[in-house]
Amino acid sequence: MTRTTQFSVSRRSLLAGGAAIAGLAATAKLSAFPTPAIAQEKVTLRYLSTAVNQSPAIAEKAGADLGINIDYIAVTTDDVAKRVITQPNSFDLVDTEYFALPKLLPSGNIMGLDAKRIKLADQIASVIREGTVDGKTVGLDGTAPSKVLYLPSEQATEFAGEPTEFLTLIPTTYNADTLGIRPDLIDGPVDSWAALLDPKFKGRAAMLNIPSIGIMDAAMALSARGDLTYGDKGNMTREEIDKTIGALIEAKRAGQFRAFWTDFNESVNLMASGEVVIQSMWSPAVTAVRTQGIDCKYQPLKEGYRAWASGFGLPVAINDREKDAAYEFINWFLSGWAGAHLAKQGYYTAVLETTKEAMEPYEWAYWFEGKPAEQDILAPDGKLLEKAGATRDGGSYDERMGRVACWNAVMDENIYMIRKWNEFIAA
């Protein structure tokens, strides 16, 4: 079964994306750092996103380098989208996921970013621009960033079918997600998404309660178990949704799940306490558990990864002064320091070259090349994360991102899916 949507882009167009952006970047005239006027006036940018990328250290460093104040507005993933649609005057910069774009763009509240003003636009990772890693196409089920990256104009409310000079979002972080496990509390290997529904983990499994993401984890598990075959896990038919939710309700009534979490701090507490031994998990949550000295692993699975990507967007209501400052901040964010800081949480970054330059060689080798750590690996807060000799779960960047099976998505049947998901949570 195959499904196509209005957001699909031809393979030829995707491959042309790198060249198109490279040509635009060659004409870029904006410095990666602010003009003295902006620095002296202390512009404040209201930065809307989930708490995951909102690091006080990044705000402090940006203030020192740019003279720009960062005022973080931390909300849940769903609330980011709600505020973009209903309160577009309440922020100056939004860090949101690419999968949310199909419901955000039609609101007319997000403007296209001018690639000519992004100094390193041509160096954005190919997995974002083209859907490739090391020249090979990754799984594009769901809302792959390469499908929703371009706009025909700054004020467009529909996606462009070919590369253009206007970009929807400039990537901040992305990753290949999998299941988190407590190896010290589990007997035997875990090598498949099917383990999430394995009765041997009855009462000790947890799922992410964000419908558009949680149902993707369920689809990976049901597909791995051989229960269902999907045309596109990120764009299910009503029949596929019904069968998926039916299987989840059956598992829930059998006592499979200990909890359903919406904030990564909840997942940290569930795993650190030992109440849960296997669950949907995010990279910084695994990092947080490990820094408590607790064994927690981001388990590679044979069916591959569910990927996601987030990026900076600008509201159409932004004032010129804040708009200029936002471009300055985005350019600074791509220049290396911020990327290196977030990479130490296990995230991947938009511009790999500048991130590498800002990291110690042993850190880059551990996080991006999958090599054994030559020294102890520290988290961003300086706490011990891994001892020398450890290797990253899943291996190198190419091994992890090259094995993406699907991307977080908003389905054509999103409203119906959410209604059915809520029936599952209430069952």
Beta strands, then each sheet from edge to edge (+ up, - down):
strand 1: 44-49
strand 2: 69-74
strand 3: 93-97
strand 4: 110-111
strand 5: 113-114
strand 6: 132-133
strand 7: 136-137
strand 8: 150-151
strand 9: 166-167
strand 10: 170-177
strand 11: 179-181
strand 12: 205-208
strand 13: 257-261
strand 14: 278-280
strand 15: 297-299
strand 16: 305-315
strand 17: 348-349
strand 18: 377-378
strand 19: 384-386
strand 20: 404-407
sheet 1: 2+ 1+ 3+ 16- 4+
sheet 2: 2+ 1+ 3+ 16- 10+ 17-
sheet 3: 2+ 1+ 3+ 16- 20-
sheet 4: 5+ 9- 8+
sheet 5: 6+ 7-
sheet 6: 13+ 12+ 14+ 11- 15+
sheet 7: 18+ 19-
end
